[in-house]
C-alpha cells in the first residue's frame, strides 16, 4: 500500500497526543498544530481520523473528542486499562446497535 507510511505517521501523531486519559480532544486548532509538527495539512489529518475510526483505533465521542482504543494504546495501571477496555467494549456494542441493518 503506497499510503501506508502516511497512515502510519498519522497514527503515531494521534497516539503521541494522548496521555493516560483514553479521551483525546482534537479540534481544528489541535489538528492544525499536530499537522504542522508532522508536515500534514488539516485535510490529511481529518482523513487520518476517519481512517483511524474506520479501523478501530478511535471512537468519536462528540465534536473533536475521541476515545482511544485501550487494547492498542493502554497506559496507566492494569486495573485502569481493564476498566477502559470494558468501556471500549460497551461503546463498540452500542455503536453496532445504533448502525442501520
C-alpha positions as a printed Julia matrix, in Angstrom:
101×3 Matrix{Float64}:
   0.0    0.0    0.0
   1.6    3.24  -1.16
  -0.21   5.27   1.5
   0.94   3.13   4.45
   3.8    5.46   5.55
   1.45   8.47   5.64
  -1.23   6.5    7.53
   1.37   5.26  10.0
   2.62   8.82  10.53
  -0.94   9.99  11.26
  -1.47   7.13  13.71
   1.75   7.95  15.52
   0.97  11.66  15.86
  -2.54  10.92  17.18
  -1.13   8.38  19.64
   1.6   10.76  20.76
  -1.01  13.41  21.6
  -2.71  11.08  24.08
  -1.75  10.68  27.73
  -3.16   8.14  30.17
  -6.66   9.56  29.61
  -8.37   7.45  26.92
 -10.23  10.53  25.71
  -8.38  12.86  23.41
  -9.54  16.24  22.16
  -8.65  17.05  18.59
 -10.41  20.2   17.49
  -9.32  22.23  14.47
  -6.57  24.01  16.42
  -5.13  20.75  17.72
  -5.29  19.14  14.27
  -3.51  22.13  12.75
  -0.83  22.06  15.44
  -0.21  18.32  15.1
  -0.28  18.6   11.33
   2.32  21.35  11.42
   4.56  19.23  13.63
   4.4   16.3   11.2
   4.13  18.29   7.97
   0.5   17.34   7.27
  -2.39  19.59   6.31
  -5.69  19.71   8.16
  -7.45  17.76   5.38
  -4.87  14.98   5.71
  -5.36  14.94   9.46
  -9.14  14.65   9.04
  -8.68  11.8    6.56
  -6.36  10.2    9.11
  -9.02  10.47  11.83
 -11.58   8.92   9.5
  -9.18   6.07   8.74
  -8.44   5.54  12.45
 -12.16   5.44  13.29
 -12.99   3.06  10.44
 -10.2    0.7   11.52
 -10.97   0.57  15.25
  -8.28   2.87  16.64
 -10.71   5.59  17.79
 -14.39   6.1   18.53
 -15.77   9.59  18.04
 -17.49  10.75  21.2
 -18.54  14.18  20.02
 -17.18  17.15  18.16
 -13.4   16.96  18.4
 -13.46  14.33  21.19
 -12.36  10.74  20.67
 -11.92   7.59  22.74
  -8.6    5.89  22.08
  -8.73   2.08  21.76
  -7.26   0.79  25.06
  -6.48  -2.6   23.51
  -3.93  -0.85  21.3
  -2.68   2.06  23.41
  -3.18   1.27  27.07
  -1.41   3.48  29.59
  -1.7    3.54  33.35
  -2.29   0.73  35.82
  -3.54  -2.67  34.7
  -6.81  -2.06  36.56
  -7.35   1.25  34.73
  -6.59  -0.33  31.38
  -9.07  -3.16  32.06
 -11.71  -0.59  33.03
 -11.1    1.31  29.79
 -11.3   -1.91  27.79
 -14.74  -2.62  29.3
 -15.82   0.91  28.42
 -14.5    0.44  24.87
 -16.42  -2.84  24.53
 -19.62  -1.15  25.71
 -19.13   1.71  23.24
 -18.46  -0.76  20.4
 -21.58  -2.7   21.31
 -23.67   0.48  21.42
 -22.21   1.59  18.09
 -23.23  -1.74  16.48
 -26.76  -1.44  17.93
 -27.14   2.09  16.51
 -25.88   1.27  12.99
 -28.54   0.61  10.34
 -29.06  -3.01   9.41
